[in-house]
Amino acid sequence: MPQTKILKQRVEERTAERDRVWQLTNDLMATARLDGYRIQVNPA
């Protein structure tokens, strides 16, 4: 089971890094569905 704990930790670290970039970047970033409907837009 140690591999599961390691994997979980890596996922949490990468998710936290992605969230920091999302909040701190000056670039406009967004997620959208294939039909173009925007789901999320960052604060930029």
PQR file with spaces between the fields and no chain letter, atoms N, CA, C, O and H, PARSE charges and radii, in Angstrom:
ATOM       1  N    MET     1       0.784   -1.212    0.000 -0.4000 1.5000
ATOM       2  CA   MET     1       0.000    0.000    0.000 -0.0000 2.0000
ATOM       3  C    MET     1       0.830    1.283    0.000  0.5500 1.7000
ATOM       4  O    MET     1       0.268    2.347   -0.257 -0.5500 1.4000
ATOM       5  N    PRO     2       2.117    1.241    0.270 -0.5600 1.5000
ATOM       6  CA   PRO     2       2.879    2.485    0.264  0.2800 2.0000
ATOM       7  C    PRO     2       2.817    3.207   -1.082  0.5500 1.7000
ATOM       8  O    PRO     2       2.859    4.437   -1.125 -0.5500 1.4000
ATOM       9  N    GLN     3       2.717    2.452   -2.183 -0.4000 1.5000
ATOM      10  CA   GLN     3       2.630    3.097   -3.492 -0.0000 2.0000
ATOM      11  C    GLN     3       1.369    3.946   -3.604  0.5500 1.7000
ATOM      12  O    GLN     3       1.389    5.007   -4.228 -0.5500 1.4000
ATOM      13  H    GLN     3       2.683    1.453   -2.148  0.4000 1.0000
ATOM      14  N    THR     4       0.295    3.495   -3.014 -0.4000 1.5000
ATOM      15  CA   THR     4      -0.954    4.247   -3.041 -0.0000 2.0000
ATOM      16  C    THR     4      -0.794    5.570   -2.308  0.5500 1.7000
ATOM      17  O    THR     4      -1.275    6.601   -2.778 -0.5500 1.4000
ATOM      18  H    THR     4       0.279    2.634   -2.507  0.4000 1.0000
ATOM      19  N    LYS     5      -0.125    5.552   -1.167 -0.4000 1.5000
ATOM      20  CA   LYS     5       0.105    6.774   -0.404 -0.0000 2.0000
ATOM      21  C    LYS     5       0.996    7.734   -1.166  0.5500 1.7000
ATOM      22  O    LYS     5       0.759    8.942   -1.164 -0.5500 1.4000
ATOM      23  H    LYS     5       0.266    4.715   -0.785  0.4000 1.0000
ATOM      24  N    ILE     6       2.028    7.199   -1.823 -0.4000 1.5000
ATOM      25  CA   ILE     6       2.936    8.030   -2.612 -0.0000 2.0000
ATOM      26  C    ILE     6       2.184    8.664   -3.778  0.5500 1.7000
ATOM      27  O    ILE     6       2.339    9.855   -4.046 -0.5500 1.4000
ATOM      28  H    ILE     6       2.220    6.218   -1.824  0.4000 1.0000
ATOM      29  N    LEU     7       1.379    7.878   -4.462 -0.4000 1.5000
ATOM      30  CA   LEU     7       0.606    8.393   -5.584 -0.0000 2.0000
ATOM      31  C    LEU     7      -0.360    9.477   -5.127  0.5500 1.7000
ATOM      32  O    LEU     7      -0.485   10.513   -5.780 -0.5500 1.4000
ATOM      33  H    LEU     7       1.253    6.910   -4.245  0.4000 1.0000
ATOM      34  N    LYS     8      -1.040    9.247   -4.015 -0.4000 1.5000
ATOM      35  CA   LYS     8      -1.974   10.228   -3.486 -0.0000 2.0000
ATOM      36  C    LYS     8      -1.254   11.535   -3.160  0.5500 1.7000
ATOM      37  O    LYS     8      -1.772   12.614   -3.447 -0.5500 1.4000
ATOM      38  H    LYS     8      -0.938    8.406   -3.485  0.4000 1.0000
ATOM      39  N    GLN     9      -0.076   11.446   -2.569 -0.4000 1.5000
ATOM      40  CA   GLN     9       0.696   12.633   -2.229 -0.0000 2.0000
ATOM      41  C    GLN     9       1.098   13.390   -3.490  0.5500 1.7000
ATOM      42  O    GLN     9       1.009   14.617   -3.528 -0.5500 1.4000
ATOM      43  H    GLN     9       0.345   10.569   -2.336  0.4000 1.0000
ATOM      44  N    ARG    10       1.538   12.672   -4.518 -0.4000 1.5000
ATOM      45  CA   ARG    10       1.929   13.322   -5.778 -0.0000 2.0000
ATOM      46  C    ARG    10       0.739   14.027   -6.427  0.5500 1.7000
ATOM      47  O    ARG    10       0.880   15.142   -6.930 -0.5500 1.4000
ATOM      48  H    ARG    10       1.610   11.676   -4.487  0.4000 1.0000
ATOM      49  N    VAL    11      -0.410   13.396   -6.419 -0.4000 1.5000
ATOM      50  CA   VAL    11      -1.610   14.006   -6.998 -0.0000 2.0000
ATOM      51  C    VAL    11      -1.962   15.281   -6.244  0.5500 1.7000
ATOM      52  O    VAL    11      -2.285   16.298   -6.859 -0.5500 1.4000
ATOM      53  H    VAL    11      -0.524   12.490   -6.010  0.4000 1.0000
ATOM      54  N    GLU    12      -1.903   15.233   -4.913 -0.4000 1.5000
ATOM      55  CA   GLU    12      -2.217   16.409   -4.107 -0.0000 2.0000
ATOM      56  C    GLU    12      -1.234   17.546   -4.375  0.5500 1.7000
ATOM      57  O    GLU    12      -1.645   18.704   -4.458 -0.5500 1.4000
ATOM      58  H    GLU    12      -1.641   14.407   -4.414  0.4000 1.0000
ATOM      59  N    GLU    13       0.062   17.236   -4.514 -0.4000 1.5000
ATOM      60  CA   GLU    13       1.072   18.260   -4.787 -0.0000 2.0000
ATOM      61  C    GLU    13       0.846   18.900   -6.144  0.5500 1.7000
ATOM      62  O    GLU    13       0.911   20.122   -6.271 -0.5500 1.4000
ATOM      63  H    GLU    13       0.395   16.295   -4.447  0.4000 1.0000
ATOM      64  N    ARG    14       0.584   18.097   -7.149 -0.4000 1.5000
ATOM      65  CA   ARG    14       0.389   18.632   -8.500 -0.0000 2.0000
ATOM      66  C    ARG    14      -0.908   19.428   -8.599  0.5500 1.7000
ATOM      67  O    ARG    14      -0.971   20.430   -9.312 -0.5500 1.4000
ATOM      68  H    ARG    14       0.531   17.104   -7.046  0.4000 1.0000
ATOM      69  N    THR    15      -1.929   18.990   -7.895 -0.4000 1.5000
ATOM      70  CA   THR    15      -3.185   19.729   -7.885 -0.0000 2.0000
ATOM      71  C    THR    15      -2.988   21.083   -7.221  0.5500 1.7000
ATOM      72  O    THR    15      -3.500   22.091   -7.708 -0.5500 1.4000
ATOM      73  H    THR    15      -1.878   18.176   -7.316  0.4000 1.0000
ATOM      74  N    ALA    16      -2.257   21.118   -6.122 -0.4000 1.5000
ATOM      75  CA   ALA    16      -1.977   22.388   -5.434 -0.0000 2.0000
ATOM      76  C    ALA    16      -1.164   23.316   -6.326  0.5500 1.7000
ATOM      77  O    ALA    16      -1.419   24.520   -6.354 -0.5500 1.4000
ATOM      78  H    ALA    16      -1.841   20.299   -5.726  0.4000 1.0000
ATOM      79  N    GLU    17      -0.191   22.778   -7.056 -0.4000 1.5000
ATOM      80  CA   GLU    17       0.617   23.590   -7.968 -0.0000 2.0000
ATOM      81  C    GLU    17      -0.253   24.157   -9.092  0.5500 1.7000
ATOM      82  O    GLU    17      -0.141   25.335   -9.433 -0.5500 1.4000
ATOM      83  H    GLU    17       0.016   21.800   -7.033  0.4000 1.0000
ATOM      84  N    ARG    18      -1.105   23.329   -9.658 -0.4000 1.5000
ATOM      85  CA   ARG    18      -2.005   23.800  -10.720 -0.0000 2.0000
ATOM      86  C    ARG    18      -2.921   24.898  -10.207  0.5500 1.7000
ATOM      87  O    ARG    18      -3.148   25.891  -10.897 -0.5500 1.4000
ATOM      88  H    ARG    18      -1.196   22.372   -9.381  0.4000 1.0000
ATOM      89  N    ASP    19      -3.445   24.729   -9.010 -0.4000 1.5000
ATOM      90  CA   ASP    19      -4.327   25.743   -8.434 -0.0000 2.0000
ATOM      91  C    ASP    19      -3.600   27.060   -8.196  0.5500 1.7000
ATOM      92  O    ASP    19      -4.176   28.128   -8.406 -0.5500 1.4000
ATOM      93  H    ASP    19      -3.261   23.922   -8.449  0.4000 1.0000
ATOM      94  N    ARG    20      -2.333   27.001   -7.758 -0.4000 1.5000
ATOM      95  CA   ARG    20      -1.539   28.228   -7.571 -0.0000 2.0000
ATOM      96  C    ARG    20      -1.345   28.947   -8.891  0.5500 1.7000
ATOM      97  O    ARG    20      -1.535   30.161   -8.975 -0.5500 1.4000
ATOM      98  H    ARG    20      -1.865   26.134   -7.587  0.4000 1.0000
ATOM      99  N    VAL    21      -0.967   28.208   -9.921 -0.4000 1.5000
ATOM     100  CA   VAL    21      -0.766   28.814  -11.243 -0.0000 2.0000
ATOM     101  C    VAL    21      -2.072   29.442  -11.723  0.5500 1.7000
ATOM     102  O    VAL    21      -2.062   30.552  -12.255 -0.5500 1.4000
ATOM     103  H    VAL    21      -0.812   27.222   -9.852  0.4000 1.0000
ATOM     104  N    TRP    22      -3.174   28.757  -11.545 -0.4000 1.5000
ATOM     105  CA   TRP    22      -4.492   29.236  -11.971 -0.0000 2.0000
ATOM     106  C    TRP    22      -4.814   30.577  -11.315  0.5500 1.7000
ATOM     107  O    TRP    22      -5.336   31.479  -11.970 -0.5500 1.4000
ATOM     108  H    TRP    22      -3.181   27.855  -11.112  0.4000 1.0000
ATOM     109  N    GLN    23      -4.507   30.710  -10.034 -0.4000 1.5000
ATOM     110  CA   GLN    23      -4.834   31.921   -9.277 -0.0000 2.0000
ATOM     111  C    GLN    23      -3.849   33.058   -9.524  0.5500 1.7000
ATOM     112  O    GLN    23      -4.249   34.222   -9.499 -0.5500 1.4000
ATOM     113  H    GLN    23      -4.083   29.977   -9.502  0.4000 1.0000
ATOM     114  N    LEU    24      -2.577   32.757   -9.761 -0.4000 1.5000
ATOM     115  CA   LEU    24      -1.548   33.788   -9.784 -0.0000 2.0000
ATOM     116  C    LEU    24      -1.147   34.274  -11.165  0.5500 1.7000
ATOM     117  O    LEU    24      -0.525   35.330  -11.275 -0.5500 1.4000
ATOM     118  H    LEU    24      -2.252   31.812   -9.781  0.4000 1.0000
ATOM     119  N    THR    25      -1.476   33.554  -12.210 -0.4000 1.5000
ATOM     120  CA   THR    25      -1.053   33.953  -13.545 -0.0000 2.0000
ATOM     121  C    THR    25      -1.786   35.210  -14.001  0.5500 1.7000
ATOM     122  O    THR    25      -2.943   35.434  -13.646 -0.5500 1.4000
ATOM     123  H    THR    25      -1.981   32.696  -12.120  0.4000 1.0000
ATOM     124  N    ASN    26      -1.099   36.016  -14.787 -0.4000 1.5000
ATOM     125  CA   ASN    26      -1.724   37.198  -15.391 -0.0000 2.0000
ATOM     126  C    ASN    26      -2.390   36.861  -16.717  0.5500 1.7000
ATOM     127  O    ASN    26      -3.102   37.684  -17.292 -0.5500 1.4000
ATOM     128  H    ASN    26      -0.159   35.833  -15.076  0.4000 1.0000
ATOM     129  N    ASP    27      -2.155   35.656  -17.192 -0.4000 1.5000
ATOM     130  CA   ASP    27      -2.744   35.213  -18.453 -0.0000 2.0000
ATOM     131  C    ASP    27      -4.178   34.753  -18.222  0.5500 1.7000
ATOM     132  O    ASP    27      -4.497   34.162  -17.190 -0.5500 1.4000
ATOM     133  H    ASP    27      -1.577   34.987  -16.725  0.4000 1.0000
ATOM     134  N    LEU    28      -5.018   35.028  -19.179 -0.4000 1.5000
ATOM     135  CA   LEU    28      -6.393   34.552  -19.113 -0.0000 2.0000
ATOM     136  C    LEU    28      -6.394   33.057  -19.407  0.5500 1.7000
ATOM     137  O    LEU    28      -5.863   32.613  -20.426 -0.5500 1.4000
ATOM     138  H    LEU    28      -4.759   35.508  -20.017  0.4000 1.0000
ATOM     139  N    MET    29      -6.992   32.294  -18.509 -0.4000 1.5000
ATOM     140  CA   MET    29      -7.096   30.850  -18.680 -0.0000 2.0000
ATOM     141  C    MET    29      -8.550   30.460  -18.464  0.5500 1.7000
ATOM     142  O    MET    29      -9.251   31.069  -17.656 -0.5500 1.4000
ATOM     143  H    MET    29      -7.422   32.655  -17.682  0.4000 1.0000
ATOM     144  N    ALA    30      -8.993   29.456  -19.182 -0.4000 1.5000
ATOM     145  CA   ALA    30     -10.371   29.009  -19.033 -0.0000 2.0000
ATOM     146  C    ALA    30     -10.461   27.524  -19.348  0.5500 1.7000
ATOM     147  O    ALA    30      -9.617   26.963  -20.046 -0.5500 1.4000
ATOM     148  H    ALA    30      -8.424   28.962  -19.839  0.4000 1.0000
ATOM     149  N    THR    31     -11.500   26.908  -18.817 -0.4000 1.5000
ATOM     150  CA   THR    31     -11.843   25.550  -19.211 -0.0000 2.0000
ATOM     151  C    THR    31     -13.226   25.625  -19.847  0.5500 1.7000
ATOM     152  O    THR    31     -14.095   26.377  -19.406 -0.5500 1.4000
ATOM     153  H    THR    31     -12.186   27.363  -18.250  0.4000 1.0000
ATOM     154  N    ALA    32     -13.403   24.832  -20.884 -0.4000 1.5000
ATOM     155  CA   ALA    32     -14.663   24.869  -21.614 -0.0000 2.0000
ATOM     156  C    ALA    32     -15.028   23.480  -22.104  0.5500 1.7000
ATOM     157  O    ALA    32     -14.175   22.609  -22.278 -0.5500 1.4000
ATOM     158  H    ALA    32     -12.697   24.220  -21.242  0.4000 1.0000
ATOM     159  N    ARG    33     -16.312   23.304  -22.318 -0.4000 1.5000
ATOM     160  CA   ARG    33     -16.785   22.041  -22.915 -0.0000 2.0000
ATOM     161  C    ARG    33     -16.500   22.076  -24.409  0.5500 1.7000
ATOM     162  O    ARG    33     -16.109   23.113  -24.945 -0.5500 1.4000
ATOM     163  H    ARG    33     -17.004   24.011  -22.177  0.4000 1.0000
ATOM     164  N    LEU    34     -16.689   20.974  -25.066 -0.4000 1.5000
ATOM     165  CA   LEU    34     -16.429   20.904  -26.507 -0.0000 2.0000
ATOM     166  C    LEU    34     -17.347   21.816  -27.318  0.5500 1.7000
ATOM     167  O    LEU    34     -16.996   22.221  -28.426 -0.5500 1.4000
ATOM     168  H    LEU    34     -17.007   20.131  -24.631  0.4000 1.0000
ATOM     169  N    ASP    35     -18.518   22.141  -26.772 -0.4000 1.5000
ATOM     170  CA   ASP    35     -19.422   23.033  -27.498 -0.0000 2.0000
ATOM     171  C    ASP    35     -19.096   24.510  -27.259  0.5500 1.7000
ATOM     172  O    ASP    35     -19.806   25.389  -27.748 -0.5500 1.4000
ATOM     173  H    ASP    35     -18.802   21.812  -25.871  0.4000 1.0000
ATOM     174  N    GLY    36     -18.016   24.788  -26.502 -0.4000 1.5000
ATOM     175  CA   GLY    36     -17.568   26.154  -26.283 -0.0000 2.0000
ATOM     176  C    GLY    36     -18.104   26.793  -25.015  0.5500 1.7000
ATOM     177  O    GLY    36     -17.702   27.907  -24.680 -0.5500 1.4000
ATOM     178  H    GLY    36     -17.439   24.075  -26.105  0.4000 1.0000
ATOM     179  N    TYR    37     -19.000   26.121  -24.300 -0.4000 1.5000
ATOM     180  CA   TYR    37     -19.545   26.665  -23.066 -0.0000 2.0000
ATOM     181  C    TYR    37     -18.450   26.729  -22.015  0.5500 1.7000
ATOM     182  O    TYR    37     -17.838   25.712  -21.690 -0.5500 1.4000
ATOM     183  H    TYR    37     -19.326   25.216  -24.573  0.4000 1.0000
ATOM     184  N    ARG    38     -18.198   27.935  -21.477 -0.4000 1.5000
ATOM     185  CA   ARG    38     -17.148   28.109  -20.483 -0.0000 2.0000
ATOM     186  C    ARG    38     -17.571   27.549  -19.141  0.5500 1.7000
ATOM     187  O    ARG    38     -18.672   27.822  -18.663 -0.5500 1.4000
ATOM     188  H    ARG    38     -18.696   28.761  -21.741  0.4000 1.0000
ATOM     189  N    ILE    39     -16.702   26.772  -18.542 -0.4000 1.5000
ATOM     190  CA   ILE    39     -16.972   26.170  -17.250 -0.0000 2.0000
ATOM     191  C    ILE    39     -16.291   26.980  -16.147  0.5500 1.7000
ATOM     192  O    ILE    39     -16.893   27.232  -15.104 -0.5500 1.4000
ATOM     193  H    ILE    39     -15.808   26.551  -18.931  0.4000 1.0000
ATOM     194  N    GLN    40     -15.042   27.387  -16.372 -0.4000 1.5000
ATOM     195  CA   GLN    40     -14.284   28.153  -15.410 -0.0000 2.0000
ATOM     196  C    GLN    40     -13.430   29.173  -16.132  0.5500 1.7000
ATOM     197  O    GLN    40     -12.966   28.926  -17.244 -0.5500 1.4000
ATOM     198  H    GLN    40     -14.553   27.182  -17.220  0.4000 1.0000
ATOM     199  N    VAL    41     -13.219   30.332  -15.498 -0.4000 1.5000
ATOM     200  CA   VAL    41     -12.285   31.336  -15.989 -0.0000 2.0000
ATOM     201  C    VAL    41     -11.501   31.814  -14.776  0.5500 1.7000
ATOM     202  O    VAL    41     -12.070   32.058  -13.712 -0.5500 1.4000
ATOM     203  H    VAL    41     -13.596   30.533  -14.594  0.4000 1.0000
ATOM     204  N    ASN    42     -10.179   31.946  -14.946 -0.4000 1.5000
ATOM     205  CA   ASN    42      -9.366   32.366  -13.816 -0.0000 2.0000
ATOM     206  C    ASN    42      -9.555   33.871  -13.542  0.5500 1.7000
ATOM     207  O    ASN    42     -10.134   34.574  -14.370 -0.5500 1.4000
ATOM     208  H    ASN    42      -9.716   31.747  -15.810  0.4000 1.0000
ATOM     209  N    PRO    43      -9.077   34.366  -12.403 -0.5600 1.5000
ATOM     210  CA   PRO    43      -9.299   35.762  -12.021  0.2800 2.0000
ATOM     211  C    PRO    43      -8.631   36.802  -12.931  0.5500 1.7000
ATOM     212  O    PRO    43      -8.973   37.981  -12.839 -0.5500 1.4000
ATOM     213  N    ALA    44      -7.712   36.419  -13.788 -0.4000 1.5000
ATOM     214  CA   ALA    44      -7.018   37.394  -14.642 -0.0000 2.0000
ATOM     215  C    ALA    44      -8.049   38.145  -15.447  0.5500 1.7000
ATOM     216  O    ALA    44      -7.698   39.020  -16.239 -0.5500 1.4000
ATOM     217  H    ALA    44      -7.435   35.461  -13.863  0.4000 1.0000
